[in-house]
Amino acid sequence: MEYGYCRVSTQSQNIERQVRNIQAAYPKAKIIREVYTGTTFQGRDKLEKLLKVVKADDTIIFDSVSRMSRSADEGFALYESLFSQGVHLVFLKEPHINTETYRKALAAKVGLTGDKVDFILEGVNRYLMELAKEQIRLAFEQSQKEVDDMRQRTKEGMLTAKLNGKQIGQKQGSKLHVKKADAAKKEILEHSKDFGGSLSDKKVMKLAGVSANTYYKYKAELKQERSVAL
C-alpha cells in the first residue's frame, strides 16, 4: 500500500502543491491531508492513525523531510522505527535519504575474508552504516534549522514593524468591525420594542438573521452606546 502524507502548519498554506508532487510520482498513492500548527507528533491525529495501520512493505511518501517532522530528534527516531518495521519511506526532495537508499548502503558491506584483515573490514562496514545514519540525521537537522530561521525572521520583522510605529494585530480594547453586525444592529434599532419598534425579540432575531446569544449581545452593545451618547 502506498500512502502520500501531506501536511501544512497553518490554514493559510496551500496543501495541494504537496498533493500534486506526490501524485505525479505515485499516482496510486492514497493521499492523507493534515493541517496542524505545531512541531511535534503530538496532535497530528492522521499521522498517528497512519502509523498504527502501516505495515511492512507499505510505502509512505512525503514531499519533503520537513513534512514528516521539523524536529531532528523526533524525525530521526521515527525514521529508524519505521525502517526497522520494514516500511519504505520516500522523500521527493531528499531522495538520498529514502529508506531504499539506506538499505542499499547497509547491504553494500565489504565481504569478510576470514583473516586478520577482517578487523579492518568490519571497521569499514561500521563506518558505512554510521555515514548513512549521519546523512539522515543531517537532513532532519537542516529541516529544523530552516523552520527556526523562518520563525526568527518573522519575530525580527514584527519587532522592526513595531519599532517603526506599525500596529501588529488588533489594538487592545478595540472591537473588530463586522458588516454583518452593522446590518443586524440596524434591524434591532429599527424594529425592537426596546428602541421604539413594534416587534418582539424573537421576531427581530429572525429578521436580523442572528442567534439568540449574538442578538442579546448586540442589544447590550446598542444600549451601552446609547447611554454613552446621552
C-alpha positions in Angstrom: 0.0 0.0 0.0 1.2 3.5 -0.9 0.4 6.5 1.3 1.1 10.1 0.4 1.2 12.2 3.6 0.7 16.0 3.1 0.8 18.5 5.9 0.7 22.3 6.3 1.3 24.2 9.5 -1.3 26.9 9.0 -4.7 27.2 7.4 -3.4 29.9 5.0 -0.9 27.5 3.4 -1.9 25.5 0.3 -1.6 21.8 0.7 -2.4 21.0 -2.9 1.2 21.6 -4.1 2.3 18.7 -2.0 -0.6 16.6 -3.3 0.4 17.3 -6.9 4.0 16.4 -6.4 3.2 13.1 -4.7 0.6 12.1 -7.2 2.9 12.9 -10.1 5.4 10.4 -8.8 3.0 7.9 -7.2 -0.4 8.2 -8.9 -1.9 5.3 -6.9 -0.9 6.6 -3.5 -3.7 7.2 -1.0 -3.4 10.9 -0.1 -3.7 11.9 3.6 -4.1 15.6 4.2 -3.5 17.2 7.5 -3.5 20.8 8.8 -1.6 21.1 12.0 0.1 24.0 13.9 3.0 22.6 15.9 6.3 21.0 15.7 5.9 17.6 17.4 4.0 14.5 16.6 1.5 15.1 19.4 -1.7 16.4 17.9 -1.1 15.0 14.4 -4.1 12.7 14.5 -4.0 11.5 10.9 -0.2 10.8 11.0 -0.7 8.9 14.3 -3.5 6.8 12.8 -1.4 6.1 9.7 1.5 4.9 11.9 -0.9 2.4 13.6 -2.0 0.8 10.4 1.1 0.9 8.2 2.9 -2.4 7.9 6.0 -4.0 6.4 6.4 -3.3 2.6 4.0 -0.4 2.8 5.3 3.0 1.5 4.8 6.5 2.9 5.7 9.3 0.5 6.5 12.8 1.8 7.0 15.9 -0.4 10.0 16.7 1.8 11.5 15.6 5.1 10.0 18.7 6.8 6.5 17.2 6.3 7.5 14.2 8.4 8.9 16.2 11.2 10.5 19.6 11.9 12.3 18.2 14.9 15.5 16.4 14.1 15.5 14.1 17.1 11.8 13.0 16.7 12.2 12.7 12.9 15.3 10.5 13.1 13.7 8.3 15.8 10.5 7.8 13.7 12.6 7.1 10.6 14.6 4.4 12.4 11.4 2.9 13.9 9.6 2.6 10.6 12.8 1.3 8.9 13.1 -1.5 11.4 9.4 -2.4 10.7 10.2 -2.8 7.0 8.2 0.3 6.0 9.5 2.2 2.9 9.9 6.0 3.3 10.2 8.2 0.2 11.2 11.9 0.4 10.7 13.5 -3.0 13.0 16.5 -2.3 15.7 14.4 -0.4 15.9 11.1 -2.3 19.3 10.4 -0.9 17.8 9.5 2.5 14.9 7.3 1.1 14.9 4.0 3.1 15.7 2.2 -0.1 19.0 4.2 -0.4 19.7 3.4 3.2 19.1 -0.3 2.8 21.4 -0.4 -0.2 24.1 1.3 1.9 23.7 -1.2 4.7 23.7 -4.1 2.2 26.9 -2.9 0.5 29.0 -4.4 3.2 32.5 -5.5 2.4 32.8 -9.3 2.4 34.9 -10.7 5.2 37.8 -12.9 4.4 38.2 -15.0 7.5 41.6 -13.5 8.1 43.0 -10.8 10.4 42.2 -8.2 7.7 38.5 -8.7 8.8 39.2 -6.4 11.7 39.7 -3.6 9.2 36.8 -4.6 7.0 34.4 -4.7 10.0 35.5 -1.1 10.8 34.8 -0.1 7.2 31.3 -1.7 7.4 30.5 0.1 10.6 31.7 3.4 9.0 29.3 2.9 6.1 26.4 2.4 8.4 27.2 5.4 10.5 27.7 7.5 7.4 24.2 6.6 6.1 22.7 7.4 9.5 24.5 10.8 9.6 23.1 11.7 6.2 19.6 11.1 7.5 20.1 13.0 10.7 21.6 15.9 8.8 18.5 16.1 6.6 16.2 16.4 9.6 18.5 18.9 11.3 18.6 21.1 8.2 14.8 21.0 8.1 14.6 22.1 11.7 17.1 24.9 11.1 15.0 26.2 8.2 11.9 26.4 10.4 13.8 28.0 13.3 15.3 30.6 10.9 11.9 31.4 9.5 10.5 31.9 13.0 13.4 34.2 13.9 12.9 36.3 10.7 9.2 36.6 11.5 9.9 37.7 15.0 12.5 40.2 13.9 10.2 41.6 11.3 7.4 42.1 13.8 9.8 43.8 16.2 11.0 46.1 13.4 7.5 47.0 12.4 6.5 47.7 16.0 9.6 49.9 16.5 8.6 51.8 13.3 5.2 52.5 14.8 3.2 50.0 12.9 0.3 48.2 14.7 0.7 44.4 14.9 -2.6 42.7 15.3 -5.7 44.3 16.8 -5.3 47.1 19.3 -6.1 46.2 22.9 -9.7 47.1 23.8 -10.7 47.7 20.1 -13.6 45.9 18.6 -13.5 44.1 15.2 -15.7 45.9 12.7 -18.0 43.4 11.0 -20.5 44.5 8.3 -23.0 41.8 9.3 -23.0 43.2 12.8 -23.8 46.6 11.5 -26.7 45.3 9.4 -28.1 43.3 12.4 -27.8 46.2 14.8 -29.7 48.4 12.3 -32.6 45.9 12.3 -32.6 45.8 16.1 -32.7 49.6 16.4 -35.5 49.9 13.8 -37.8 47.1 15.0 -37.0 46.1 18.6 -39.5 47.3 21.2 -36.5 48.3 23.4 -35.7 51.0 20.9 -39.2 52.2 19.9 -40.0 49.5 17.5 -43.0 47.1 17.4 -41.6 43.7 17.1 -40.7 41.1 19.8 -37.1 39.9 20.4 -37.9 36.6 18.7 -39.2 38.3 15.5 -36.3 40.8 15.4 -33.8 38.0 15.9 -35.3 36.2 12.9 -35.3 39.3 10.9 -31.7 40.1 11.7 -30.6 36.5 11.0 -28.6 36.1 14.2 -28.5 33.6 17.0 -30.0 34.4 20.4 -26.6 34.9 22.0 -25.5 37.3 19.3 -28.8 39.1 19.3 -28.7 39.9 23.0 -25.0 40.8 22.7 -25.8 43.4 20.0 -28.7 44.7 22.0 -26.5 45.2 25.1 -23.9 47.0 23.0 -26.5 49.3 21.5 -27.9 50.2 24.9 -24.4 50.9 26.1 -23.7 53.1 23.1 -26.9 55.0 23.6 -26.2 55.6 27.3 -22.7 56.9 26.5 -24.2 59.2 23.9 -26.7 60.6 26.4 
